[in-house]
Amino acid sequence: APVGMKTRARFVVQRRQLSCMKRISFPQPPARRQASDKKKRLRIALLVLCAVVILFAIGSMVTVKVLYDSSFRRAERPQFSAYLRYDDVPEYDRRIVRFESGRNLLTGYLFGEGNEKGLVVIAHGLGGGAESYLPEIIYFADQDWTVFAYDCTGSYASEGEGTVGLAQSLLDLDAALTYIRSNDDLSHLPVMLCGHSWGGYAVASVLTYDHPITAVVSIAGFNSPMEMVFEQAKGIMGWFAYLEYPFMWAYQTMLFGKAAWVSAVDGINKTDTPVMIIHGDKDDVISYTGPAIIAHRSKITNPNAVYKTCSEEGRNGHSNLFYSEAALKYREKLNEEYNELYYQYDGDIPDEVKAAFYAGVDRFLASELDPEFMDNISEFFERALERRS
């Protein structure tokens, strides 16, 4: 064959050989193979970690929501009670009013209308309603105050599937004060706020809003919803509560927005309104040294804030601060009798037996207030009126 043809044939053969060589895979060196295996394992570990984090986050949010919602169910007016009922005091006229708080219609009660001394607004505790503080309402009405009390969202006669959460008391009090300002019969009166527990937080924190308030008394109140929720969570979950903190924070924010982060100290420090902070040193619901407002007194700069620590044994808890010694002894006797019934019926007391038991209760004695405790509050309000004038 001609020389040119031989050269071309040899070139084609060489090109095919090179093409075959390119398709041949040679074994990787051991070091490179180990590095590749490490990358694969790291990638798998990261994927597993991401999956665990996502599942933990979802599970935590579900857990927080379930626990939170179960803690803030509706508070219905109890069928039986050892406390005063509206029917027990027909001589005290009351007018029922309605006002909106968010999407719900709340029920309010006016006592002592026509008293021009001032308006005392009472904010109740979680699980109760305005009627739970009827002795206090009557006391203030007898001291020539007009009194406005109301049932919070999801409580007693007010609308709401549940009580929502700890910040809801702030929103409901804001709605109540907005209603008062819009009412010609009430708007001219100087406003005094008195709240207990859930309401104790509300009356202090609402000072961050633009309502004209003359004086505030906060009894057994907590400083902020998040502090209180976290304290309760630690009691239930222990150290695991620290892992759940971001999810509690997120759920509170979803429910209330900015209102979730308003603290009592924020409100007290925003104005020079006279504020009295009262707390029992053996409070087992809102710890005196924990989330209580009084535990944050070093952060309070309001020059007109005063503090009262209740340390008398038997009257230094969460709910026994208000009552006379006779009332507390009578309640202790009632509790003993009720416990006997409880064990007699293995915890399932028939309604007719309950009805007979409560029919024999002296509700006036069981609700008798400590006059010195209440007089201190009324006198504090009166001094604030003098300061205002």
ABEGO torsion letter per residue (X at the ends): XBAAAAAAAAAAAAAAAAAAAAABBBBBBAAAAAAAAAAAAAAAAAAAAAAAAAAAAAAAAAAAAAAAAAABBBBBBBABBABBBAAABAABBBBBBBBBBEABBBBBBBBGBGBAAEBBBBBBBBGBBAAAAAAAAAAAAAAGBBBBBBBBBGBEABBEABAGEAAAAAAAAAAAAAAAAABAAAAABBBBBBBBEAAAAAAAAAAABBBBBABBBBBGBBABAAAAAAAAAAAAAEAAAAAAAAAAAAAAAAAAEAAAABBAAAAAAABABBBBBBBBAABAABBAABABAAAAAAABABAABBBBBBABBGAABAAAAABBAAAAAAAAAAAAAAAAAAAAAGGBBBAAAAAAAAAABBAAAAABBBAAAAAAAAAAAAAAAAAAX
